[in-house]
Amino acid sequence: MSFVSLKISSSYGYLHQKGVGNGRFLSSNRAFPRKNIHRPEGANNEANVWAYKVEIEDTKPEMSKSRPLAGRTITFKDCVEVGKVPQIGVLEAGAKIVGLATCENQCTSTSSSTSSTGNVPNPYGKSHSAGVGSGEVDLAVGADQGGSIRVPSCQYGIIGLKPTFGLIPYSGIGSNEVNNDHAGPMIKDVLDNALLLSVVAGVDGFDDRQMGEPLYRDVPNYMNMLKESSIKGMKIGILKVSLEVSAMTEAMKQKLLQQAKLWEALGAEVVEVSIPYHHIAPEIWMTGQRVAGAVRKLGMQCGRRVVQSVKPLITVTPGSKNLSTKHQLTSKTVLSTHPGIYLKTINISFKARAEYDNALSTVDLLIKPTVPFAAPRNGDRNANPITRIKNTIGLNANTGIFNITGHPALTFPMEFSASQEDPDMKFPVGIQIIVYAFAYEWEKAYNWKVY
């Protein structure tokens, strides 16, 4: 058995031969050669936004200039493999991958101060999170297990979408809790966000999260659908309990309520919606995410049929100095003390999804603040893990729930708001919605930077 184990351990971790999967997402170093791979230093990476740079594009002479992403540059979060798995979709659409963006330690933080390569500053205030970019690329794809697309997008002032669970394949992307894993576009405007979604969505044949999702050739043209949509006559439900989460500031609450007048001016009807279950939603999400994430990251997950990397497991073994190690081991202890707790979170998640579905049967969309307060200061990198992330506690109180229910959730900027720690500093804040059309109409009608 030990010989067999050694043989398997030394083999390559991905299925990449011809005939595996649906054929679209099988990358080739010959068709898409990797060039100029390096980690930029100094003035070439002042904001620490780059984990490393690389040039990957379709070099075939017959490449059409009319492809949907022709001439666009794109980056992926640095938990995304770009070796022999799924990014071929954007390459065939004409985009050029220019690098991978710095992400948080094991993707287990909503701050910008846990990456092994250093802090990523917010461009509106360098001492604050969450840095998400420097404006060097046209398009980006992130990963979201509790808000990691929506929170930084909100605090940077761009459009970030956590799509319906399974719509975008998660093959080759670092996973936490498989039932929470989502990948999605992060872009400056709504139409481009929808365009990229149409390119990357669809079943890839490698990811069992995608049961019931369309084949890539059957994915709708979301951008055209947006152009034909209208907010007029929509019934918008403000999720009342989302304004009452413990970390919610009065300033954020008032900003969202003031926005309602602008929505009404566009022809929408605005009502309050009550979902009491939302109060315990963060606890459901946190418990399942932490426990299952620990099991997976410690290499003990089984029963899945997905393509995923085994390399990160080396960094979270007992005794390593990885920041997330204690977090993972503590969660494993919770599982051993309460052996049925993960199953309970899954069972309860069905109840949570039903609550939101019921609410959505009475309105066209639900709206709530993306975050309860403006971008916090980055934690002290020399402090213990809890002290280091304490400024971000409660930040995803309104985002994590949609990871366990699977509903799509998009954040778009509504205006600026003052920092709690530094009132003279202002940062973008956003609205979280469960439909594209509203964001597009609002974007066309108003300039969020003047409110």
PAKERO-581869 format. One record per residue (C-alpha): residue in three letters; x negated, y, z negated; residue number from 1. Coordinates in Angstrom, 2 decimals. Each point is the difference from the previous one (the first is absolute). Layout:
# PAKERO-581869
{ALA {X Y Z} NUM}
...
***
This chain:
# PAKERO-581869
{MET {0.00 0.00 0.00} 1}
{SER {-2.82 2.41 -0.83} 2}
{PHE {-1.52 -0.56 3.46} 3}
{VAL {3.34 0.73 1.69} 4}
{SER {0.47 3.11 -2.14} 5}
{LEU {-3.44 1.25 0.95} 6}
{LYS {0.73 -0.59 3.68} 7}
{ILE {3.27 1.95 -0.17} 8}
{SER {-1.57 2.82 -2.04} 9}
{SER {-2.74 0.51 2.58} 10}
{SER {2.40 0.12 2.96} 11}
{TYR {1.33 3.20 1.55} 12}
{GLY {3.11 1.29 -1.74} 13}
{TYR {2.20 1.01 2.96} 14}
{LEU {1.86 -1.89 2.70} 15}
{HIS {-1.14 1.74 3.16} 16}
{GLN {-0.12 -2.59 2.76} 17}
{LYS {2.13 0.25 3.11} 18}
{GLY {3.55 -1.19 -0.36} 19}
{VAL {0.42 1.00 -3.65} 20}
{GLY {2.71 2.51 -0.84} 21}
{ASN {1.99 1.81 2.67} 22}
{GLY {-3.07 1.08 1.96} 23}
{ARG {0.35 3.74 -0.49} 24}
{PHE {-1.98 0.41 -3.18} 25}
{LEU {-3.04 -2.15 0.78} 26}
{SER {-2.96 2.36 0.18} 27}
{SER {-3.04 -0.54 2.21} 28}
{ASN {-3.38 1.60 -0.52} 29}
{ARG {-0.54 -0.18 3.76} 30}
{ALA {3.22 1.80 0.92} 31}
{PHE {-0.30 2.39 -2.95} 32}
{PRO {-3.71 0.29 -0.92} 33}
{ARG {-0.99 1.49 -3.36} 34}
{LYS {-2.48 2.85 0.40} 35}
{ASN {-1.94 2.31 -2.30} 36}
{ILE {1.03 -1.68 -3.27} 37}
{HIS {-1.34 2.00 -2.95} 38}
{ARG {0.94 1.72 -3.23} 39}
{PRO {-0.28 3.77 0.51} 40}
{GLU {-1.86 1.86 -2.70} 41}
{GLY {-0.52 3.59 -1.12} 42}
{ALA {1.50 2.69 2.19} 43}
{ASN {1.57 -2.65 2.24} 44}
{ASN {2.16 -1.24 -2.86} 45}
{GLU {0.26 2.88 -2.47} 46}
{ALA {3.51 -0.92 -1.14} 47}
{ASN {-0.90 -3.70 -0.33} 48}
{VAL {2.97 -0.88 2.21} 49}
{TRP {-1.94 -2.56 2.06} 50}
{ALA {-0.79 -3.48 -1.27} 51}
{TYR {-1.81 -0.41 3.28} 52}
{LYS {0.16 1.22 3.59} 53}
{VAL {0.29 -2.16 3.10} 54}
{GLU {1.05 0.44 3.61} 55}
{ILE {2.45 -2.59 1.37} 56}
{GLU {2.04 0.53 3.15} 57}
{ASP {1.31 -1.79 3.06} 58}
{THR {-2.77 0.20 2.58} 59}
{LYS {1.81 -1.74 2.83} 60}
{PRO {-0.21 2.15 3.18} 61}
{GLU {3.69 -0.49 0.76} 62}
{MET {1.03 1.64 -3.28} 63}
{SER {2.98 2.23 0.75} 64}
{LYS {0.01 3.64 -1.06} 65}
{SER {3.74 -0.32 -0.53} 66}
{ARG {-0.30 -2.40 -2.94} 67}
{PRO {1.86 1.34 -3.04} 68}
{LEU {-3.09 0.69 -2.12} 69}
{ALA {-2.41 0.91 2.81} 70}
{GLY {-2.60 2.49 -1.14} 71}
{ARG {0.96 -0.26 -3.69} 72}
{THR {-2.43 -0.80 -2.79} 73}
{ILE {1.09 -2.19 -2.89} 74}
{THR {-1.29 -1.23 -3.35} 75}
{PHE {1.09 -2.76 -2.35} 76}
{LYS {-0.15 -0.23 -3.77} 77}
{ASP {-3.11 -1.88 -1.10} 78}
{CYS {1.99 -3.03 -1.15} 79}
{VAL {0.72 -0.77 3.66} 80}
{GLU {-2.23 -2.40 1.91} 81}
{VAL {-0.96 1.13 3.49} 82}
{GLY {-1.90 -3.14 0.97} 83}
{LYS {2.13 -2.68 1.63} 84}
{VAL {3.51 0.95 -1.09} 85}
{PRO {2.86 2.30 0.64} 86}
{GLN {-1.21 3.42 1.12} 87}
{ILE {0.01 -1.05 3.64} 88}
{GLY {3.52 1.47 0.27} 89}
{VAL {-1.22 3.60 -0.32} 90}
{LEU {-3.00 -0.70 2.22} 91}
{GLU {2.15 -1.35 2.80} 92}
{ALA {2.20 3.08 -0.41} 93}
{GLY {-3.03 2.16 0.80} 94}
{ALA {-1.12 1.20 -3.45} 95}
{LYS {-3.63 0.13 -1.10} 96}
{ILE {-0.86 -1.27 -3.48} 97}
{VAL {-2.62 2.34 -1.47} 98}
{GLY {-0.44 -1.46 -3.47} 99}
{LEU {1.54 -1.23 -3.23} 100}
{ALA {1.13 2.43 -2.68} 101}
{THR {-1.05 -0.22 -3.64} 102}
{CYS {2.56 -1.68 -2.24} 103}
{GLU {0.39 -0.49 -3.73} 104}
{ASN {-1.59 -2.82 -1.94} 105}
{GLN {1.79 -3.21 1.03} 106}
{CYS {2.90 2.26 1.06} 107}
{THR {1.25 0.04 -3.61} 108}
{SER {0.10 3.74 -0.70} 109}
{THR {1.92 3.06 1.16} 110}
{SER {-2.91 2.28 -0.91} 111}
{SER {-2.95 1.00 2.16} 112}
{SER {-2.72 -0.77 -2.52} 113}
{THR {-0.43 -3.78 -0.11} 114}
{SER {-1.67 -0.71 3.35} 115}
{SER {-3.46 -1.52 -0.33} 116}
{THR {-1.36 2.66 2.34} 117}
{GLY {1.25 2.97 -2.05} 118}
{ASN {2.97 2.35 -0.24} 119}
{VAL {2.01 1.09 3.02} 120}
{PRO {1.06 3.62 -0.64} 121}
{ASN {3.29 1.57 0.97} 122}
{PRO {-0.76 2.69 2.62} 123}
{TYR {2.36 2.39 -1.83} 124}
{GLY {-2.01 -0.39 -3.22} 125}
{LYS {-3.15 -2.10 -0.14} 126}
{SER {0.34 -0.97 -3.67} 127}
{HIS {3.41 -1.57 0.62} 128}
{SER {1.38 -3.15 1.64} 129}
{ALA {1.02 -1.39 2.33} 130}
{GLY {-2.40 0.48 2.82} 131}
{VAL {1.30 -1.63 3.15} 132}
{GLY {-2.03 1.55 2.77} 133}
{SER {-1.90 2.87 1.50} 134}
{GLY {1.98 0.55 3.19} 135}
{GLU {-2.60 -1.78 2.14} 136}
{VAL {2.38 -2.54 1.59} 137}
{ASP {3.36 0.08 1.72} 138}
{LEU {1.57 -3.12 -1.51} 139}
{ALA {-0.42 -2.23 -3.05} 140}
{VAL {1.37 -3.25 -1.38} 141}
{GLY {0.13 -0.60 -3.74} 142}
{ALA {1.12 -2.75 -2.35} 143}
{ASP {2.67 0.46 -2.67} 144}
{GLN {0.76 -2.30 -2.95} 145}
{GLY {1.58 2.63 -2.23} 146}
{GLY {-0.53 3.35 1.67} 147}
{SER {-3.49 -0.03 1.52} 148}
{ILE {1.26 1.33 3.32} 149}
{ARG {2.62 2.36 -1.36} 150}
{VAL {-1.79 1.53 -3.00} 151}
{PRO {-3.18 1.18 1.79} 152}
{SER {2.03 1.04 3.06} 153}
{CYS {2.21 2.07 -2.27} 154}
{GLN {-2.94 1.64 -1.75} 155}
{TYR {-1.73 0.76 3.28} 156}
{GLY {3.09 1.30 1.81} 157}
{ILE {0.46 -2.59 2.76} 158}
{ILE {2.61 -2.59 1.03} 159}
{GLY {-0.54 -3.42 -1.58} 160}
{LEU {2.27 -3.00 0.64} 161}
{LYS {0.33 -3.20 -1.97} 162}
{PRO {2.11 -1.91 2.51} 163}
{THR {2.51 -2.78 -0.55} 164}
{PHE {-1.70 -3.00 -1.60} 165}
{GLY {-1.60 -2.16 2.69} 166}
{LEU {0.59 2.35 2.92} 167}
{ILE {-3.73 0.64 0.41} 168}
{PRO {-2.25 -3.08 -0.30} 169}
{TYR {-2.27 -0.03 -3.04} 170}
{SER {-2.49 -2.46 1.52} 171}
{GLY {-3.59 0.63 -1.04} 172}
{ILE {0.90 2.70 -2.53} 173}
{GLY {-0.98 -0.20 -3.67} 174}
{SER {3.02 -1.17 -1.96} 175}
{ASN {1.22 0.60 -3.55} 176}
{GLU {3.44 -1.54 -0.59} 177}
{VAL {1.06 -1.52 3.32} 178}
{ASN {3.66 0.99 -0.45} 179}
{ASN {-1.06 3.65 -0.40} 180}
{ASP {-2.50 0.21 2.87} 181}
{HIS {0.81 2.53 2.72} 182}
{ALA {-2.10 1.69 2.69} 183}
{GLY {1.09 3.22 1.65} 184}
{PRO {-0.90 3.15 1.93} 185}
{MET {-1.31 3.23 -1.58} 186}
{ILE {0.14 2.93 2.43} 187}
{LYS {0.52 3.77 0.10} 188}
{ASP {3.40 -0.01 1.73} 189}
{VAL {3.09 -2.20 0.13} 190}
{LEU {0.02 -0.79 3.73} 191}
{ASP {-3.58 -1.29 0.01} 192}
{ASN {0.79 -2.02 -3.11} 193}
{ALA {2.88 -1.65 1.85} 194}
{LEU {-2.16 -0.52 3.09} 195}
{LEU {-2.70 -1.84 -1.96} 196}
{LEU {2.65 -2.08 -1.77} 197}
{SER {1.26 -1.25 3.37} 198}
{VAL {-3.54 -1.04 0.95} 199}
{VAL {-0.96 -1.89 -3.17} 200}
{ALA {3.38 -1.54 -0.93} 201}
{GLY {1.12 -3.49 0.95} 202}
{VAL {-0.74 -3.62 -0.83} 203}
{ASP {-3.64 -1.01 0.50} 204}
{GLY {0.32 -3.74 -0.71} 205}
{PHE {-2.38 0.07 -2.97} 206}
{ASP {2.06 1.57 -2.81} 207}
{ASP {2.81 -1.84 -1.77} 208}
{ARG {1.26 3.31 -1.44} 209}
{GLN {1.50 0.69 3.43} 210}
{MET {2.88 -2.45 -0.06} 211}
{GLY {2.91 1.49 1.94} 212}
{GLU {-1.97 2.93 1.43} 213}
{PRO {-0.02 0.69 3.77} 214}
{LEU {-2.70 -1.19 2.38} 215}
{TYR {-2.26 2.87 1.01} 216}
{ARG {1.56 0.14 3.47} 217}
{ASP {3.42 0.50 -1.60} 218}
{VAL {-1.01 2.84 -2.35} 219}
{PRO {2.15 3.11 0.65} 220}
{ASN {-1.42 3.26 1.31} 221}
{TYR {0.31 1.86 -3.29} 222}
{MET {-1.19 3.29 1.45} 223}
{ASN {2.75 0.07 2.63} 224}
{MET {2.55 -0.97 -2.63} 225}
{LEU {-1.08 3.01 -2.07} 226}
{LYS {0.33 2.40 2.89} 227}
{GLU {3.61 -1.09 0.42} 228}
{SER {0.88 0.27 -3.69} 229}
{SER {1.69 2.81 -1.91} 230}
{ILE {0.33 0.87 -3.67} 231}
{LYS {3.33 1.70 0.61} 232}
{GLY {2.77 -1.88 -1.76} 233}
{MET {-2.39 -2.16 -2.03} 234}
{LYS {0.93 -0.74 -3.60} 235}
{ILE {-3.12 0.39 -2.13} 236}
{GLY {-0.14 -1.55 -3.45} 237}
{ILE {-2.34 1.55 -2.57} 238}
{LEU {-0.98 -2.83 -2.33} 239}
{LYS {0.86 1.61 -3.32} 240}
{VAL {-1.97 -2.40 -2.18} 241}
{SER {-3.17 0.65 2.04} 242}
{LEU {0.02 3.52 -1.45} 243}
{GLU {0.06 -1.44 -3.51} 244}
{VAL {-3.05 -2.29 0.00} 245}
{SER {-2.22 0.69 -3.00} 246}
{ALA {-2.83 1.65 1.93} 247}
{MET {2.27 2.31 2.04} 248}
{THR {-0.77 3.69 -0.41} 249}
{GLU {2.75 2.59 -0.01} 250}
{ALA {-1.77 1.85 2.81} 251}
{MET {0.11 -3.04 2.28} 252}
{LYS {3.65 -0.65 -0.82} 253}
{GLN {0.98 3.57 0.84} 254}
{LYS {-1.96 -0.01 3.23} 255}
{LEU {1.92 -3.01 1.27} 256}
{LEU {3.37 1.45 -1.03} 257}
{GLN {-0.83 3.27 1.75} 258}
{GLN {-0.76 -1.94 3.18} 259}
{ALA {3.62 -1.21 0.04} 260}
{LYS {1.11 3.43 1.19} 261}
{LEU {-2.25 -0.31 3.05} 262}
{TRP {1.43 -3.43 0.79} 263}
{GLU {3.53 1.36 -0.21} 264}
{ALA {-0.99 2.81 2.36} 265}
{LEU {-0.91 -2.67 2.56} 266}
{GLY {3.50 -1.45 -0.20} 267}
{ALA {-0.46 -2.75 -2.58} 268}
{GLU {2.22 -0.79 -2.98} 269}
{VAL {-1.92 -0.37 -3.27} 270}
{VAL {1.28 -2.09 -2.92} 271}
{GLU {-1.44 -1.53 -3.16} 272}
{VAL {-0.42 -3.78 -0.18} 273}
{SER {-0.49 -1.99 -3.17} 274}
{ILE {-2.02 -3.23 -0.17} 275}
{PRO {-0.61 -0.66 -3.72} 276}
{TYR {-2.18 -3.00 0.87} 277}
{HIS {-2.63 2.44 1.25} 278}
{HIS {-0.98 0.64 -3.64} 279}
{ILE {-1.56 -3.45 -0.38} 280}
{ALA {-1.16 -0.33 3.59} 281}
{PRO {-3.57 1.16 -0.77} 282}
{GLU {-0.28 -2.69 -2.67} 283}
{ILE {1.16 -2.72 2.41} 284}
{TRP {-2.50 1.16 2.60} 285}
{MET {-2.92 0.41 -2.42} 286}
{THR {0.39 -3.41 -1.65} 287}
{GLY {0.31 -1.99 3.22} 288}
{GLN {-2.73 1.99 1.75} 289}
{ARG {-2.54 -0.37 -2.78} 290}
{VAL {0.56 -3.67 -0.76} 291}
{ALA {0.22 -1.29 3.58} 292}
{GLY {-2.81 2.33 1.09} 293}
{ALA {-2.27 -1.49 -2.65} 294}
{VAL {0.77 -3.55 1.12} 295}
{ARG {-0.69 0.83 3.63} 296}
{LYS {-3.15 2.01 -0.60} 297}
{LEU {-1.45 -2.65 -2.26} 298}
{GLY {0.35 -2.48 2.85} 299}
{MET {2.86 -2.06 -1.45} 300}
{GLN {2.79 0.82 2.45} 301}
{CYS {1.50 -2.86 1.97} 302}
{GLY {3.08 -0.83 2.07} 303}
{ARG {-0.56 2.73 2.61} 304}
{ARG {-0.55 -0.16 3.75} 305}
{VAL {-1.84 3.25 0.67} 306}
{VAL {-3.32 1.19 1.38} 307}
{GLN {-1.99 1.75 -2.72} 308}
{SER {-3.58 0.65 -0.99} 309}
{VAL {-1.71 -2.03 -2.74} 310}
{LYS {-2.97 2.35 -0.34} 311}
{PRO {1.55 2.41 -2.56} 312}
{LEU {0.54 -2.86 -2.46} 313}
{ILE {-3.71 0.00 -0.76} 314}
{THR {0.24 3.47 -1.57} 315}
{VAL {2.74 -0.85 -2.51} 316}
{THR {-1.43 -3.16 -1.54} 317}
{PRO {-0.42 0.02 -3.81} 318}
{GLY {-3.22 1.75 -0.93} 319}
{SER {-0.10 2.36 2.96} 320}
{LYS {-0.21 3.72 -0.67} 321}
{ASN {2.89 0.83 2.31} 322}
{LEU {2.32 2.59 -1.56} 323}
{SER {3.08 -2.12 0.69} 324}
{THR {-1.36 -3.18 -1.59} 325}
{LYS {1.26 0.72 -3.53} 326}
{HIS {3.32 1.04 1.48} 327}
{GLN {0.32 -3.27 1.90} 328}
{LEU {-1.05 -2.18 -2.92} 329}
{THR {2.37 1.80 -2.36} 330}
{SER {2.86 -0.64 2.42} 331}
{LYS {-0.94 -3.68 0.17} 332}
{THR {0.24 -0.10 -3.80} 333}
{VAL {3.53 1.44 0.21} 334}
{LEU {0.94 -2.81 2.37} 335}
{SER {-1.32 -2.65 -2.36} 336}
{THR {1.83 1.58 -2.97} 337}
{HIS {3.28 0.47 1.92} 338}
{PRO {-0.08 -2.76 2.65} 339}
{GLY {3.40 0.82 1.50} 340}
{ILE {-0.44 3.75 0.21} 341}
{TYR {-0.98 0.19 3.69} 342}
{LEU {2.96 -2.11 1.09} 343}
{LYS {2.29 2.28 -1.99} 344}
{THR {-1.31 3.07 1.82} 345}
{ILE {0.75 -1.67 3.33} 346}
{ASN {3.51 -0.96 -1.08} 347}
{ILE {0.69 3.48 -1.36} 348}
{SER {-1.30 1.56 3.22} 349}
{PHE {2.99 -1.48 1.85} 350}
{LYS {2.28 1.83 -2.42} 351}
{ALA {-1.94 3.23 0.59} 352}
{ARG {0.29 -0.37 3.78} 353}
{ALA {3.74 -0.56 -0.29} 354}
{GLU {0.36 3.18 -2.08} 355}
{TYR {-1.69 2.08 2.70} 356}
{ASP {1.91 -1.73 2.79} 357}
{ASN {3.27 0.83 -1.77} 358}
{ALA {-1.02 3.64 -0.32} 359}
{LEU {-0.99 0.13 3.66} 360}
{SER {3.43 -1.28 0.97} 361}
{THR {1.45 3.30 -1.29} 362}
{VAL {-2.55 2.42 1.54} 363}
{ASP {-2.14 0.16 3.11} 364}
{LEU {-3.24 0.38 -1.91} 365}
{LEU {-1.43 0.36 -3.51} 366}
{ILE {-2.40 2.77 -0.96} 367}
{LYS {-2.27 0.48 -3.00} 368}
{PRO {-3.31 1.70 -0.81} 369}
{THR {-2.93 -2.08 1.20} 370}
{VAL {-2.04 0.79 -3.12} 371}
{PRO {1.10 1.49 -3.36} 372}
{PHE {-2.85 2.52 -0.19} 373}
{ALA {-2.58 1.68 2.23} 374}
{ALA {-3.41 -1.53 0.69} 375}
{PRO {-1.76 -0.60 -3.35} 376}
{ARG {-3.65 0.48 -0.80} 377}
{ASN {-2.28 -2.89 0.78} 378}
{GLY {-0.94 -2.08 -3.02} 379}
{ASP {-3.45 -0.13 -1.59} 380}
{ARG {-1.99 -2.69 1.82} 381}
{ASN {-2.02 -0.67 -3.17} 382}
{ALA {3.07 -0.65 -2.14} 383}
{ASN {1.64 -3.34 -0.74} 384}
{PRO {2.55 -1.23 2.59} 385}
{ILE {3.11 1.21 -1.86} 386}
{THR {-1.40 3.49 -0.64} 387}
{ARG {-1.20 0.15 3.56} 388}
{ILE {3.48 -0.42 1.50} 389}
{LYS {2.17 1.53 -2.73} 390}
{ASN {0.70 3.17 2.02} 391}
{THR {1.77 -2.12 2.62} 392}
{ILE {2.24 -2.01 -2.33} 393}
{GLY {3.60 0.32 1.18} 394}
{LEU {-1.02 1.27 3.44} 395}
{ASN {1.67 -2.93 1.79} 396}
{ALA {3.16 -0.13 -2.13} 397}
{ASN {2.09 0.75 3.11} 398}
{THR {-2.03 -1.94 2.57} 399}
{GLY {-0.70 -3.49 -1.37} 400}
{ILE {3.65 -1.03 -0.03} 401}
{PHE {0.20 -0.04 3.81} 402}
{ASN {-2.92 -2.41 0.13} 403}
{ILE {2.02 -2.60 -1.89} 404}
{THR {3.31 0.68 1.81} 405}
{GLY {-1.65 0.14 3.44} 406}
{HIS {1.89 3.13 1.13} 407}
{PRO {-1.85 2.39 2.31} 408}
{ALA {-1.15 3.18 -1.73} 409}
{LEU {-1.57 3.03 1.64} 410}
{THR {-1.52 3.06 -1.65} 411}
{PHE {-0.14 3.36 1.71} 412}
{PRO {-1.15 3.35 -1.41} 413}
{MET {2.53 2.47 -1.39} 414}
{GLU {-2.21 2.77 -1.48} 415}
{PHE {-2.87 0.77 -2.39} 416}
{SER {0.10 -0.43 -3.77} 417}
{ALA {-2.35 1.12 -2.78} 418}
{SER {-2.25 -2.47 -1.78} 419}
{GLN {0.89 -0.74 -3.63} 420}
{GLU {-3.65 0.17 -1.07} 421}
{ASP {-0.96 2.95 2.22} 422}
{PRO {3.07 2.19 0.64} 423}
{ASP {-1.92 2.28 2.37} 424}
{MET {-0.56 -2.94 2.36} 425}
{LYS {2.83 -1.13 2.28} 426}
{PHE {0.39 -3.28 1.84} 427}
{PRO {2.48 -1.42 2.51} 428}
{VAL {2.92 -1.97 -1.44} 429}
{GLY {2.45 -2.14 1.91} 430}
{ILE {3.45 -1.48 0.37} 431}
{GLN {0.45 -3.75 0.30} 432}
{ILE {2.75 -1.20 2.28} 433}
{ILE {1.31 -3.27 1.47} 434}
{VAL {0.49 1.06 3.61} 435}
{TYR {-2.16 1.64 2.70} 436}
{ALA {2.61 2.24 1.60} 437}
{PHE {0.38 2.41 -2.89} 438}
{ALA {-3.74 0.73 -0.19} 439}
{TYR {-0.17 0.77 3.71} 440}
{GLU {2.92 2.44 -0.13} 441}
{TRP {-1.43 1.72 -3.07} 442}
{GLU {-3.47 0.23 1.57} 443}
{LYS {1.42 1.67 3.10} 444}
{ALA {2.01 2.54 -1.99} 445}
{TYR {-2.37 1.04 -2.79} 446}
{ASN {-3.68 0.65 -0.67} 447}
{TRP {-0.58 -1.63 -3.38} 448}
{LYS {-3.12 2.04 -0.68} 449}
{VAL {1.99 3.22 -0.45} 450}
{TYR {2.32 -1.30 -2.75} 451}
***
